[in-house]
Amino acid sequence: MTGLVIWLIAAVLLAIGELLTPGLFFLGPVALAAVGAAVTAGVGAGVVLQLIVFIAVSAGSLAFLRPIARRHIRMPALMRTGTAALVGTKALVLQRVDANGGRVRIGGEEWSARAFFEEQTLEPGTRVEVAKIEGATALVFE
């Protein structure tokens, strides 16, 4: 039963590590392997078989799941939807934009905006690029 507890603790720690390192998707598949080893330990298998299961499931899940996750993280701009589709697009400053606010036109819509770089001030008529969307505010830069 000790092996089961150790593998489950390892799985939880690896899962927490995955949550704290977004975008890498490396520890999650290894956490699944630790769960597989815990199941192996739970049915009474020896340490050697537990390690074999852990290594095999780690390799398999990394080889299978990580490429799928990476494709979804690096979604091409043409496939983005919602506010994510606006990042990288061009906008026109309508009202002076600085660190405190302003207005821009993105496509055919008017948006509240702030300068992405706090020291930057953008005057009306300036063409800018959308760096990020926070809520209903576009963060823009020249």
Secondary structure as UniProt FT lines:
FT   HELIX           2..20
FT   TURN            22..24
FT   HELIX           27..42
FT   TURN            43..44
FT   HELIX           47..73
FT   HELIX           77..79
FT   HELIX           82..86
FT   TURN            87..88
FT   STRAND          90..98
FT   TURN            99..100
FT   STRAND          101..106
FT   TURN            107..108
FT   STRAND          109..115
FT   TURN            118..119
FT   TURN            124..125
FT   STRAND          127..134
FT   TURN            135..136
FT   STRAND          137..141
//
